[in-house]
């Protein structure tokens, strides 16, 4: 008996809308990464992009537990000696709240060409409005 592998044309992509208001960052990122990978899809294949598109609104209204607002650090390096920069979660939420969710989901997808393709299907917005009404996204409840 042969293993069934779906073709790209057979995989149907949906658009999901997630409201991040009051959601805990890690649990939200886990659900988003599962949808993006397509793991709930019966035609899931680990080496193919079989996931759906995800729109996240109200990114600035996420919650974290404990003292993570002051203690969680995000690092970036310019490549030059002494070029490391550090931001706390609170600083990043104030300046660019979309990046907080994007970085959390980035840590949960594969670190290869497939992972980069998956992250392009994630659309994050800090406010309640988004420009994807024509795709008719469905509200995702969890």
N, CA, C and O atoms as CSV, one atom per row, in Angstrom:
chain,resi,resn,atom,element,x,y,z
A,1,UNK,N,N,0.844,-1.173,0.000
A,1,UNK,CA,C,0.000,0.000,0.000
A,1,UNK,C,C,0.889,1.234,0.000
A,1,UNK,O,O,1.847,1.300,0.769
A,2,UNK,N,N,0.589,2.213,-0.849
A,2,UNK,CA,C,1.411,3.413,-0.950
A,2,UNK,C,C,0.922,4.493,0.004
A,2,UNK,O,O,-0.258,4.555,0.348
A,3,UNK,N,N,1.843,5.333,0.419
A,3,UNK,CA,C,1.511,6.455,1.271
A,3,UNK,C,C,0.925,7.574,0.427
A,3,UNK,O,O,1.436,7.888,-0.648
A,4,UNK,N,N,-0.147,8.171,0.919
A,4,UNK,CA,C,-0.799,9.259,0.193
A,4,UNK,C,C,-0.098,10.576,0.499
A,4,UNK,O,O,0.063,10.934,1.666
A,5,UNK,N,N,0.314,11.292,-0.524
A,5,UNK,CA,C,0.919,12.614,-0.375
A,5,UNK,C,C,0.100,13.584,-1.214
A,5,UNK,O,O,0.024,13.428,-2.432
A,6,UNK,N,N,-0.520,14.591,-0.582
A,6,UNK,CA,C,-1.346,15.528,-1.345
A,6,UNK,C,C,-0.494,16.437,-2.238
A,6,UNK,O,O,0.663,16.726,-1.932
A,7,UNK,N,N,-1.083,16.871,-3.325
A,7,UNK,CA,C,-0.417,17.829,-4.200
A,7,UNK,C,C,-0.735,19.241,-3.719
A,7,UNK,O,O,-1.686,19.445,-2.964
A,8,UNK,N,N,0.065,20.217,-4.158
A,8,UNK,CA,C,-0.152,21.603,-3.741
A,8,UNK,C,C,-1.542,22.098,-4.106
A,8,UNK,O,O,-2.154,22.850,-3.347
A,9,UNK,N,N,-2.046,21.682,-5.267
A,9,UNK,CA,C,-3.343,22.145,-5.733
A,9,UNK,C,C,-4.486,21.589,-4.886
A,9,UNK,O,O,-5.549,22.204,-4.805
A,10,UNK,N,N,-4.279,20.446,-4.261
A,10,UNK,CA,C,-5.326,19.812,-3.461
A,10,UNK,C,C,-5.501,20.462,-2.099
A,10,UNK,O,O,-6.553,20.320,-1.477
A,11,UNK,N,N,-4.490,21.169,-1.631
A,11,UNK,CA,C,-4.539,21.750,-0.288
A,11,UNK,C,C,-5.297,23.069,-0.350
A,11,UNK,O,O,-4.939,23.976,-1.101
A,12,UNK,N,N,-6.339,23.155,0.444
A,12,UNK,CA,C,-7.198,24.329,0.474
A,12,UNK,C,C,-6.766,25.240,1.622
A,12,UNK,O,O,-6.737,24.815,2.776
A,13,UNK,N,N,-6.432,26.486,1.308
A,13,UNK,CA,C,-5.963,27.444,2.314
A,13,UNK,C,C,-7.130,28.291,2.803
A,13,UNK,O,O,-7.890,28.831,2.000
A,14,UNK,N,N,-7.270,28.405,4.119
A,14,UNK,CA,C,-8.295,29.252,4.732
A,14,UNK,C,C,-7.615,30.446,5.396
A,14,UNK,O,O,-6.403,30.444,5.612
A,15,UNK,N,N,-8.396,31.445,5.710
A,15,UNK,CA,C,-7.921,32.618,6.439
A,15,UNK,C,C,-8.615,32.632,7.795
A,15,UNK,O,O,-9.840,32.544,7.874
A,16,UNK,N,N,-7.823,32.745,8.863
A,16,UNK,CA,C,-8.347,32.769,10.228
A,16,UNK,C,C,-8.039,34.112,10.861
A,16,UNK,O,O,-6.969,34.679,10.635
A,17,UNK,N,N,-8.960,34.619,11.644
A,17,UNK,CA,C,-8.801,35.878,12.370
A,17,UNK,C,C,-8.745,35.572,13.853
A,17,UNK,O,O,-9.658,34.954,14.400
A,18,UNK,N,N,-7.673,36.003,14.504
A,18,UNK,CA,C,-7.496,35.766,15.940
A,18,UNK,C,C,-7.394,37.109,16.648
A,18,UNK,O,O,-6.592,37.961,16.266
A,19,UNK,N,N,-8.206,37.293,17.678
A,19,UNK,CA,C,-8.147,38.495,18.500
A,19,UNK,C,C,-7.240,38.198,19.690
A,19,UNK,O,O,-7.550,37.327,20.504
A,20,UNK,N,N,-6.127,38.914,19.797
A,20,UNK,CA,C,-5.123,38.627,20.823
A,20,UNK,C,C,-5.408,39.331,22.142
A,20,UNK,O,O,-4.616,39.220,23.077
A,21,UNK,N,N,-6.504,40.041,22.236
A,21,UNK,CA,C,-6.795,40.804,23.449
A,21,UNK,C,C,-7.003,39.874,24.640
A,21,UNK,O,O,-7.890,39.021,24.622
A,22,UNK,N,N,-6.179,40.045,25.676
A,22,UNK,CA,C,-6.286,39.253,26.890
A,22,UNK,C,C,-5.698,37.857,26.808
A,22,UNK,O,O,-5.778,37.113,27.785
A,23,UNK,N,N,-5.112,37.470,25.690
A,23,UNK,CA,C,-4.531,36.135,25.537
A,23,UNK,C,C,-3.085,36.128,26.052
A,23,UNK,O,O,-2.380,37.133,25.962
A,24,UNK,N,N,-2.664,35.003,26.581
A,24,UNK,CA,C,-1.293,34.842,27.063
A,24,UNK,C,C,-0.395,34.577,25.859
A,24,UNK,O,O,-0.738,33.787,24.980
A,25,UNK,N,N,0.761,35.244,25.827
A,25,UNK,CA,C,1.630,35.251,24.653
A,25,UNK,C,C,2.046,33.853,24.198
A,25,UNK,O,O,1.917,33.541,23.015
A,26,UNK,N,N,2.533,33.015,25.084
A,26,UNK,CA,C,3.027,31.697,24.696
A,26,UNK,C,C,1.939,30.779,24.183
A,26,UNK,O,O,2.141,30.060,23.205
A,27,UNK,N,N,0.780,30.796,24.837
A,27,UNK,CA,C,-0.324,29.942,24.410
A,27,UNK,C,C,-0.881,30.397,23.068
A,27,UNK,O,O,-1.276,29.578,22.238
A,28,UNK,N,N,-0.910,31.710,22.864
A,28,UNK,CA,C,-1.351,32.269,21.590
A,28,UNK,C,C,-0.394,31.873,20.472
A,28,UNK,O,O,-0.830,31.460,19.397
A,29,UNK,N,N,0.904,31.998,20.720
A,29,UNK,CA,C,1.905,31.651,19.711
A,29,UNK,C,C,1.856,30.168,19.359
A,29,UNK,O,O,2.076,29.804,18.204
A,30,UNK,N,N,1.574,29.315,20.326
A,30,UNK,CA,C,1.470,27.885,20.068
A,30,UNK,C,C,0.314,27.579,19.127
A,30,UNK,O,O,0.475,26.827,18.166
A,31,UNK,N,N,-0.846,28.157,19.399
A,31,UNK,CA,C,-2.010,27.931,18.538
A,31,UNK,C,C,-1.769,28.464,17.128
A,31,UNK,O,O,-2.134,27.819,16.145
A,32,UNK,N,N,-1.154,29.643,17.032
A,32,UNK,CA,C,-0.872,30.240,15.720
A,32,UNK,C,C,0.073,29.349,14.925
A,32,UNK,O,O,-0.146,29.122,13.735
A,33,UNK,N,N,1.121,28.845,15.568
A,33,UNK,CA,C,2.085,28.017,14.845
A,33,UNK,C,C,1.463,26.704,14.377
A,33,UNK,O,O,1.818,26.202,13.311
A,34,UNK,N,N,0.545,26.144,15.154
A,34,UNK,CA,C,-0.140,24.911,14.749
A,34,UNK,C,C,-1.010,25.169,13.519
A,34,UNK,O,O,-1.044,24.351,12.600
A,35,UNK,N,N,-1.709,26.300,13.500
A,35,UNK,CA,C,-2.546,26.640,12.337
A,35,UNK,C,C,-1.677,26.889,11.115
A,35,UNK,O,O,-1.988,26.412,10.024
A,36,UNK,N,N,-0.578,27.641,11.291
A,36,UNK,CA,C,0.302,27.965,10.164
A,36,UNK,C,C,0.941,26.720,9.563
A,36,UNK,O,O,1.091,26.633,8.344
A,37,UNK,N,N,1.315,25.763,10.390
A,37,UNK,CA,C,1.916,24.523,9.889
A,37,UNK,C,C,0.888,23.614,9.247
A,37,UNK,O,O,1.232,22.819,8.373
A,38,UNK,N,N,-0.384,23.714,9.668
A,38,UNK,CA,C,-1.429,22.869,9.119
A,38,UNK,C,C,-1.564,21.555,9.847
A,38,UNK,O,O,-2.040,20.576,9.272
A,39,UNK,N,N,-1.154,21.511,11.104
A,39,UNK,CA,C,-1.167,20.246,11.833
A,39,UNK,C,C,-2.567,19.741,12.157
A,39,UNK,O,O,-2.740,18.556,12.441
A,40,UNK,N,N,-3.563,20.610,12.121
A,40,UNK,CA,C,-4.946,20.171,12.346
A,40,UNK,C,C,-5.624,19.736,11.055
A,40,UNK,O,O,-6.763,19.268,11.065
A,41,UNK,N,N,-4.918,19.895,9.951
A,41,UNK,CA,C,-5.441,19.532,8.644
A,41,UNK,C,C,-5.285,18.030,8.437
A,41,UNK,O,O,-4.209,17.496,8.706
A,42,UNK,N,N,-6.316,17.329,7.969
A,42,UNK,CA,C,-6.165,15.888,7.741
A,42,UNK,C,C,-5.164,15.552,6.637
A,42,UNK,O,O,-4.667,14.427,6.571
A,43,UNK,N,N,-4.865,16.526,5.767
A,43,UNK,CA,C,-3.883,16.300,4.708
A,43,UNK,C,C,-2.506,16.847,5.103
A,43,UNK,O,O,-1.739,17.259,4.233
A,44,UNK,N,N,-2.190,16.856,6.373
A,44,UNK,CA,C,-0.904,17.398,6.850
A,44,UNK,C,C,0.257,16.517,6.405
A,44,UNK,O,O,0.213,15.292,6.521
A,45,UNK,N,N,1.299,17.175,5.890
A,45,UNK,CA,C,2.550,16.514,5.540
A,45,UNK,C,C,3.655,17.380,6.128
A,45,UNK,O,O,3.626,18.600,5.972
A,46,UNK,N,N,4.615,16.781,6.790
A,46,UNK,CA,C,5.620,17.556,7.517
A,46,UNK,C,C,6.566,18.329,6.613
A,46,UNK,O,O,7.145,19.324,7.048
A,47,UNK,N,N,6.739,17.900,5.365
A,47,UNK,CA,C,7.713,18.544,4.487
A,47,UNK,C,C,7.079,19.509,3.495
A,47,UNK,O,O,7.757,19.993,2.589
A,48,UNK,N,N,5.780,19.797,3.652
A,48,UNK,CA,C,5.076,20.662,2.717
A,48,UNK,C,C,4.273,21.709,3.487
A,48,UNK,O,O,3.816,21.454,4.602
A,49,UNK,N,N,4.108,22.865,2.896
A,49,UNK,CA,C,3.321,23.929,3.508
A,49,UNK,C,C,1.846,23.627,3.293
A,49,UNK,O,O,1.301,23.908,2.225
A,50,UNK,N,N,1.199,23.056,4.301
A,50,UNK,CA,C,-0.209,22.698,4.181
A,50,UNK,C,C,-1.071,23.494,5.149
A,50,UNK,O,O,-2.215,23.121,5.409
A,51,UNK,N,N,-0.533,24.590,5.686
A,51,UNK,CA,C,-1.245,25.376,6.683
A,51,UNK,C,C,-2.086,26.489,6.104
A,51,UNK,O,O,-2.126,26.691,4.890
A,52,UNK,N,N,-2.755,27.208,6.982
A,52,UNK,CA,C,-3.648,28.293,6.615
A,52,UNK,C,C,-3.008,29.641,6.924
A,52,UNK,O,O,-1.949,29.716,7.547
A,53,UNK,N,N,-3.672,30.703,6.474
A,53,UNK,CA,C,-3.236,32.060,6.774
A,53,UNK,C,C,-3.822,32.485,8.110
A,53,UNK,O,O,-4.930,32.076,8.459
A,54,UNK,N,N,-3.088,33.307,8.868
A,54,UNK,CA,C,-3.556,33.765,10.174
A,54,UNK,C,C,-3.409,35.282,10.246
A,54,UNK,O,O,-2.349,35.828,9.939
A,55,UNK,N,N,-4.489,35.957,10.657
A,55,UNK,CA,C,-4.481,37.395,10.903
A,55,UNK,C,C,-4.656,37.583,12.400
A,55,UNK,O,O,-5.620,37.085,12.981
A,56,UNK,N,N,-3.734,38.297,13.028
A,56,UNK,CA,C,-3.808,38.561,14.464
A,56,UNK,C,C,-4.044,40.056,14.653
A,56,UNK,O,O,-3.280,40.879,14.149
A,57,UNK,N,N,-5.104,40.403,15.380
A,57,UNK,CA,C,-5.398,41.803,15.674
A,57,UNK,C,C,-5.269,42.039,17.176
A,57,UNK,O,O,-5.272,41.092,17.963
A,58,UNK,N,N,-5.155,43.309,17.567
A,58,UNK,CA,C,-4.986,43.735,18.968
A,58,UNK,C,C,-3.727,43.137,19.588
A,58,UNK,O,O,-3.763,42.621,20.705
A,59,UNK,N,N,-2.623,43.208,18.864
A,59,UNK,CA,C,-1.373,42.624,19.353
A,59,UNK,C,C,-0.841,43.352,20.582
A,59,UNK,O,O,-0.105,42.760,21.372
A,60,UNK,N,N,-1.195,44.625,20.761
A,60,UNK,CA,C,-0.660,45.351,21.910
A,60,UNK,C,C,-1.371,44.999,23.203
A,60,UNK,O,O,-0.940,45.424,24.275
A,61,UNK,N,N,-2.451,44.231,23.127
A,61,UNK,CA,C,-3.235,43.907,24.316
A,61,UNK,C,C,-2.997,42.488,24.822
A,61,UNK,O,O,-3.845,41.940,25.526
A,62,UNK,N,N,-1.851,41.878,24.475
A,62,UNK,CA,C,-1.556,40.535,24.973
A,62,UNK,C,C,-1.161,40.602,26.443
A,62,UNK,O,O,-0.842,41.670,26.966
A,63,UNK,N,N,-1.188,39.461,27.092
A,63,UNK,CA,C,-0.790,39.375,28.494
A,63,UNK,C,C,0.368,38.407,28.626
A,63,UNK,O,O,0.543,37.509,27.803
A,64,UNK,N,N,1.151,38.602,29.667
A,64,UNK,CA,C,2.208,37.663,30.018
A,64,UNK,C,C,2.110,37.418,31.515
A,64,UNK,O,O,1.601,38.265,32.249
A,65,UNK,N,N,2.590,36.273,31.973
A,65,UNK,CA,C,2.508,35.946,33.385
A,65,UNK,C,C,3.802,36.323,34.085
A,65,UNK,O,O,4.857,36.431,33.459
A,66,UNK,N,N,3.708,36.518,35.365
A,66,UNK,CA,C,4.897,36.818,36.170
A,66,UNK,C,C,5.465,38.192,35.876
A,66,UNK,O,O,4.731,39.118,35.533
A,67,UNK,N,N,6.787,38.320,36.012
A,67,UNK,CA,C,7.486,39.591,35.797
A,67,UNK,C,C,8.133,39.652,34.418
A,67,UNK,O,O,9.160,40.308,34.246
A,68,UNK,N,N,7.541,38.973,33.434
A,68,UNK,CA,C,8.168,38.905,32.119
A,68,UNK,C,C,8.267,40.253,31.433
A,68,UNK,O,O,9.149,40.443,30.596
A,69,UNK,N,N,7.392,41.196,31.756
A,69,UNK,CA,C,7.473,42.514,31.118
A,69,UNK,C,C,8.828,43.175,31.373
A,69,UNK,O,O,9.368,43.840,30.489
A,70,UNK,N,N,9.375,42.997,32.566
A,70,UNK,CA,C,10.677,43.595,32.886
A,70,UNK,C,C,11.830,42.616,32.693
A,70,UNK,O,O,12.944,43.039,32.384
A,71,UNK,N,N,11.587,41.310,32.867
A,71,UNK,CA,C,12.680,40.341,32.873
A,71,UNK,C,C,12.987,39.725,31.515
A,71,UNK,O,O,14.136,39.369,31.252
A,72,UNK,N,N,11.984,39.590,30.643
A,72,UNK,CA,C,12.219,38.956,29.334
A,72,UNK,C,C,12.973,39.924,28.436
A,72,UNK,O,O,12.571,41.077,28.276
A,73,UNK,N,N,14.079,39.447,27.846
A,73,UNK,CA,C,14.941,40.287,27.013
A,73,UNK,C,C,14.967,39.764,25.585
A,73,UNK,O,O,14.928,38.557,25.346
A,74,UNK,N,N,15.034,40.689,24.653
A,74,UNK,CA,C,15.209,40.380,23.237
A,74,UNK,C,C,16.539,40.978,22.804
A,74,UNK,O,O,16.809,42.152,23.058
A,75,UNK,N,N,17.369,40.173,22.150
A,75,UNK,CA,C,18.703,40.604,21.753
A,75,UNK,C,C,18.804,40.706,20.235
A,75,UNK,O,O,18.179,39.938,19.502
A,76,UNK,N,N,19.602,41.667,19.778
A,76,UNK,CA,C,19.959,41.748,18.362
A,76,UNK,C,C,21.419,42.168,18.292
A,76,UNK,O,O,21.910,42.890,19.159
A,77,UNK,N,N,22.106,41.709,17.254
A,77,UNK,CA,C,23.527,41.991,17.108
A,77,UNK,C,C,23.798,42.504,15.706
A,77,UNK,O,O,23.294,41.952,14.728
A,78,UNK,N,N,24.597,43.565,15.610
A,78,UNK,CA,C,24.877,44.172,14.316
A,78,UNK,C,C,25.956,43.424,13.544
A,78,UNK,O,O,26.099,43.618,12.337
A,79,UNK,N,N,26.710,42.578,14.219
A,79,UNK,CA,C,27.804,41.865,13.567
A,79,UNK,C,C,29.157,42.486,13.880
A,79,UNK,O,O,30.196,41.890,13.596
A,80,UNK,N,N,29.151,43.665,14.458
A,80,UNK,CA,C,30.389,44.337,14.828
A,80,UNK,C,C,30.682,44.108,16.309
A,80,UNK,O,O,29.765,43.836,17.084
A,81,UNK,N,N,31.965,44.217,16.714
A,81,UNK,CA,C,32.294,44.060,18.135
A,81,UNK,C,C,31.553,45.101,18.976
A,81,UNK,O,O,31.566,46.291,18.661
A,82,UNK,N,N,30.917,44.646,20.032
A,82,UNK,CA,C,30.169,45.544,20.905
A,82,UNK,C,C,28.836,45.961,20.319
A,82,UNK,O,O,28.211,46.892,20.827
A,83,UNK,N,N,28.387,45.307,19.278
A,83,UNK,CA,C,27.172,45.710,18.589
A,83,UNK,C,C,25.918,45.008,19.062
A,83,UNK,O,O,24.942,44.932,18.316
A,84,UNK,N,N,25.915,44.486,20.297
A,84,UNK,CA,C,24.725,43.799,20.787
A,84,UNK,C,C,23.778,44.824,21.405
A,84,UNK,O,O,24.205,45.722,22.130
A,85,UNK,N,N,22.495,44.678,21.112
A,85,UNK,CA,C,21.474,45.550,21.681
A,85,UNK,C,C,20.469,44.681,22.406
A,85,UNK,O,O,20.230,43.536,22.021
A,86,UNK,N,N,19.890,45.218,23.438
A,86,UNK,CA,C,18.977,44.468,24.294
A,86,UNK,C,C,17.745,45.319,24.558
A,86,UNK,O,O,17.859,46.502,24.878
A,87,UNK,N,N,16.569,44.720,24.425
A,87,UNK,CA,C,15.301,45.379,24.728
A,87,UNK,C,C,14.494,44.467,25.632
A,87,UNK,O,O,14.555,43.245,25.499
A,88,UNK,N,N,13.743,45.047,26.542
A,88,UNK,CA,C,12.838,44.262,27.365
A,88,UNK,C,C,11.515,44.088,26.618
A,88,UNK,O,O,11.255,44.758,25.618
A,89,UNK,N,N,10.705,43.193,27.115
A,89,UNK,CA,C,9.401,42.946,26.504
A,89,UNK,C,C,8.528,44.194,26.560
A,89,UNK,O,O,7.783,44.479,25.622
A,90,UNK,N,N,8.620,44.931,27.652
A,90,UNK,CA,C,7.811,46.151,27.787
A,90,UNK,C,C,8.205,47.191,26.744
A,90,UNK,O,O,7.333,47.832,26.159
A,91,UNK,N,N,9.506,47.370,26.502
A,91,UNK,CA,C,9.971,48.328,25.491
A,91,UNK,C,C,9.503,47.916,24.104
A,91,UNK,O,O,9.074,48.757,23.314
A,92,UNK,N,N,9.586,46.618,23.804
A,92,UNK,CA,C,9.189,46.129,22.491
A,92,UNK,C,C,7.670,46.246,22.300
A,92,UNK,O,O,7.211,46.546,21.198
A,93,UNK,N,N,6.892,46.013,23.358
A,93,UNK,CA,C,5.436,46.154,23.263
A,93,UNK,C,C,5.034,47.604,23.026
A,93,UNK,O,O,4.061,47.875,22.323
A,94,UNK,N,N,5.788,48.544,23.616
A,94,UNK,CA,C,5.464,49.956,23.426
A,94,UNK,C,C,5.781,50.421,22.012
A,94,UNK,O,O,5.002,51.171,21.423
A,95,UNK,N,N,6.913,49.989,21.454
A,95,UNK,CA,C,7.353,50.476,20.137
A,95,UNK,C,C,6.760,49.686,18.980
A,95,UNK,O,O,6.194,50.278,18.061
A,96,UNK,N,N,6.877,48.371,19.005
A,96,UNK,CA,C,6.374,47.537,17.909
A,96,UNK,C,C,5.774,46.243,18.455
A,96,UNK,O,O,6.455,45.220,18.512
A,97,UNK,N,N,4.489,46.285,18.859
A,97,UNK,CA,C,3.861,45.099,19.455
A,97,UNK,C,C,3.685,43.940,18.481
A,97,UNK,O,O,3.539,42.794,18.907
A,98,UNK,N,N,3.698,44.222,17.178
A,98,UNK,CA,C,3.557,43.142,16.203
A,98,UNK,C,C,4.753,42.192,16.260
A,98,UNK,O,O,4.608,40.983,16.075
A,99,UNK,N,N,5.935,42.752,16.518
A,99,UNK,CA,C,7.158,41.946,16.541
A,99,UNK,C,C,7.179,40.950,17.692
A,99,UNK,O,O,7.809,39.899,17.581
A,100,UNK,N,N,6.506,41.256,18.791
A,100,UNK,CA,C,6.487,40.342,19.941
A,100,UNK,C,C,5.832,39.023,19.535
A,100,UNK,O,O,6.369,37.949,19.809
A,101,UNK,N,N,4.681,39.104,18.888
A,101,UNK,CA,C,3.991,37.890,18.467
A,101,UNK,C,C,4.764,37.203,17.349
A,101,UNK,O,O,4.872,35.977,17.334
A,102,UNK,N,N,5.308,37.987,16.406
A,102,UNK,CA,C,6.049,37.410,15.290
A,102,UNK,C,C,7.282,36.647,15.791
A,102,UNK,O,O,7.585,35.569,15.279
A,103,UNK,N,N,7.989,37.187,16.775
A,103,UNK,CA,C,9.174,36.508,17.315
A,103,UNK,C,C,8.793,35.254,18.096
A,103,UNK,O,O,9.511,34.256,18.051
A,104,UNK,N,N,7.667,35.297,18.811
A,104,UNK,CA,C,7.227,34.127,19.565
A,104,UNK,C,C,6.847,32.986,18.623
A,104,UNK,O,O,7.168,31.827,18.887
A,105,UNK,N,N,6.166,33.313,17.526
A,105,UNK,CA,C,5.782,32.281,16.560
A,105,UNK,C,C,7.011,31.789,15.807
A,105,UNK,O,O,7.102,30.605,15.485
A,106,UNK,N,N,7.958,32.681,15.522
A,106,UNK,CA,C,9.182,32.306,14.815
A,106,UNK,C,C,9.955,31.225,15.569
A,106,UNK,O,O,10.581,30.363,14.953
A,107,UNK,N,N,9.913,31.271,16.896
A,107,UNK,CA,C,10.596,30.268,17.694
A,107,UNK,C,C,9.937,28.904,17.650
A,107,UNK,O,O,10.527,27.921,18.098
A,108,UNK,N,N,8.713,28.822,17.115
A,108,UNK,CA,C,7.966,27.569,17.127
A,108,UNK,C,C,7.807,26.932,15.752
A,108,UNK,O,O,7.153,25.896,15.634
A,109,UNK,N,N,8.381,27.519,14.720
A,109,UNK,CA,C,8.311,26.939,13.372
A,109,UNK,C,C,9.700,26.454,12.979
A,109,UNK,O,O,10.685,26.856,13.598
A,110,UNK,N,N,9.802,25.600,11.964
A,110,UNK,CA,C,11.118,25.093,11.556
A,110,UNK,C,C,12.065,26.207,11.122
A,110,UNK,O,O,11.630,27.223,10.579
A,111,UNK,N,N,13.342,26.016,11.362
A,111,UNK,CA,C,14.354,27.018,11.006
A,111,UNK,C,C,14.972,26.676,9.652
A,111,UNK,O,O,16.174,26.430,9.554
A,112,UNK,N,N,14.144,26.661,8.616
A,112,UNK,CA,C,14.618,26.352,7.271
A,112,UNK,C,C,13.752,27.084,6.255
A,112,UNK,O,O,13.007,27.996,6.615
A,113,UNK,N,N,13.844,26.694,5.001
A,113,UNK,CA,C,13.086,27.356,3.936
A,113,UNK,C,C,11.581,27.232,4.152
A,113,UNK,O,O,10.832,28.162,3.852
A,114,UNK,N,N,11.136,26.095,4.668
A,114,UNK,CA,C,9.723,25.888,4.943
A,114,UNK,C,C,9.239,26.831,6.040
A,114,UNK,O,O,8.145,27.387,5.940
A,115,UNK,N,N,10.035,27.015,7.076
A,115,UNK,CA,C,9.667,27.915,8.161
A,115,UNK,C,C,9.542,29.355,7.694
A,115,UNK,O,O,8.645,30.075,8.132
A,116,UNK,N,N,10.435,29.780,6.808
A,116,UNK,CA,C,10.353,31.147,6.271
A,116,UNK,C,C,9.103,31.333,5.418
A,116,UNK,O,O,8.488,32.399,5.438
A,117,UNK,N,N,8.726,30.299,4.670
A,117,UNK,CA,C,7.502,30.367,3.864
A,117,UNK,C,C,6.269,30.398,4.763
A,117,UNK,O,O,5.291,31.078,4.453
A,118,UNK,N,N,6.314,29.670,5.865
A,118,UNK,CA,C,5.188,29.628,6.790
A,118,UNK,C,C,4.988,30.988,7.452
A,118,UNK,O,O,3.853,31.437,7.607
A,119,UNK,N,N,6.071,31.646,7.841
A,119,UNK,CA,C,5.955,32.935,8.519
A,119,UNK,C,C,5.407,34.033,7.617
A,119,UNK,O,O,4.888,35.031,8.117
A,120,UNK,N,N,5.509,33.873,6.305
A,120,UNK,CA,C,4.945,34.873,5.396
A,120,UNK,C,C,3.422,34.849,5.415
A,120,UNK,O,O,2.786,35.800,4.960
A,121,UNK,N,N,2.824,33.772,5.936
A,121,UNK,CA,C,1.373,33.672,6.001
A,121,UNK,C,C,0.807,34.249,7.299
A,121,UNK,O,O,-0.404,34.204,7.518
A,122,UNK,N,N,1.668,34.788,8.159
A,122,UNK,CA,C,1.238,35.396,9.414
A,122,UNK,C,C,1.150,36.902,9.242
A,122,UNK,O,O,2.134,37.543,8.874
A,123,UNK,N,N,-0.023,37.473,9.505
A,123,UNK,CA,C,-0.254,38.912,9.402
A,123,UNK,C,C,-0.639,39.411,10.788
A,123,UNK,O,O,-1.657,38.990,11.338
A,124,UNK,N,N,0.174,40.317,11.363
A,124,UNK,CA,C,-0.056,40.796,12.719
A,124,UNK,C,C,-0.292,42.293,12.682
A,124,UNK,O,O,0.434,43.024,12.009
A,125,UNK,N,N,-1.323,42.760,13.413
A,125,UNK,CA,C,-1.667,44.175,13.467
A,125,UNK,C,C,-1.889,44.572,14.922
A,125,UNK,O,O,-2.469,43.817,15.701
A,126,UNK,N,N,-1.418,45.773,15.279
A,126,UNK,CA,C,-1.495,46.198,16.672
A,126,UNK,C,C,-2.901,46.633,17.066
A,126,UNK,O,O,-3.277,46.484,18.229
A,127,UNK,N,N,-3.674,47.155,16.154
A,127,UNK,CA,C,-5.028,47.608,16.453
A,127,UNK,C,C,-6.079,46.592,16.043
A,127,UNK,O,O,-5.748,45.480,15.630
A,128,UNK,N,N,-7.364,46.978,16.158
A,128,UNK,CA,C,-8.443,46.043,15.810
A,128,UNK,C,C,-8.743,45.969,14.314
A,128,UNK,O,O,-9.526,45.114,13.899
A,129,UNK,N,N,-8.150,46.829,13.495
A,129,UNK,CA,C,-8.442,46.860,12.060
A,129,UNK,C,C,-7.373,46.127,11.267
A,129,UNK,O,O,-6.207,46.089,11.660
A,130,UNK,N,N,-7.787,45.538,10.131
A,130,UNK,CA,C,-6.853,44.865,9.229
A,130,UNK,C,C,-7.352,45.034,7.800
A,130,UNK,O,O,-8.552,45.206,7.589
A,131,UNK,N,N,-6.449,44.989,6.804
A,131,UNK,CA,C,-6.858,45.203,5.415
A,131,UNK,C,C,-7.231,43.924,4.651
A,131,UNK,O,O,-7.209,43.921,3.420
A,132,UNK,N,N,-7.570,42.852,5.351
A,132,UNK,CA,C,-7.811,41.564,4.691
A,132,UNK,C,C,-9.284,41.159,4.711
A,132,UNK,O,O,-9.599,39.973,4.801
A,133,UNK,N,N,-10.181,42.134,4.629
A,133,UNK,CA,C,-11.614,41.809,4.642
A,133,UNK,C,C,-12.039,41.048,3.394
A,133,UNK,O,O,-12.959,40.233,3.451
A,134,UNK,N,N,-11.384,41.303,2.271
A,134,UNK,CA,C,-11.784,40.651,1.030
A,134,UNK,C,C,-11.490,39.146,1.042
A,134,UNK,O,O,-12.074,38.405,0.251
A,135,UNK,N,N,-10.601,38.682,1.917
A,135,UNK,CA,C,-10.324,37.243,2.017
A,135,UNK,C,C,-11.361,36.517,2.871
A,135,UNK,O,O,-11.348,35.289,2.946
A,136,UNK,N,N,-12.257,37.263,3.511
A,136,UNK,CA,C,-13.321,36.717,4.362
A,136,UNK,C,C,-12.763,35.780,5.439
A,136,UNK,O,O,-13.065,34.587,5.431
A,137,UNK,N,N,-11.955,36.308,6.362
A,137,UNK,CA,C,-11.406,35.437,7.408
A,137,UNK,C,C,-12.472,34.997,8.390
A,137,UNK,O,O,-13.407,35.740,8.685
A,138,UNK,N,N,-12.322,33.784,8.892
A,138,UNK,CA,C,-13.234,33.243,9.889
A,138,UNK,C,C,-12.648,33.486,11.264
A,138,UNK,O,O,-11.432,33.431,11.448
A,139,UNK,N,N,-13.504,33.753,12.221
A,139,UNK,CA,C,-13.080,33.967,13.614
A,139,UNK,C,C,-12.605,32.632,14.189
A,139,UNK,O,O,-13.310,31.628,14.081
A,140,UNK,N,N,-11.422,32.612,14.795
A,140,UNK,CA,C,-10.880,31.382,15.385
A,140,UNK,C,C,-11.080,31.434,16.878
A,140,UNK,O,O,-10.649,32.390,17.522
A,141,UNK,N,N,-11.725,30.427,17.451
A,141,UNK,CA,C,-11.990,30.350,18.882
A,141,UNK,C,C,-11.142,29.241,19.491
A,141,UNK,O,O,-11.059,28.136,18.954
A,142,UNK,N,N,-10.507,29.558,20.633
A,142,UNK,CA,C,-9.794,28.516,21.375
A,142,UNK,C,C,-9.818,28.819,22.843
A,142,UNK,O,O,-9.270,28.057,23.640
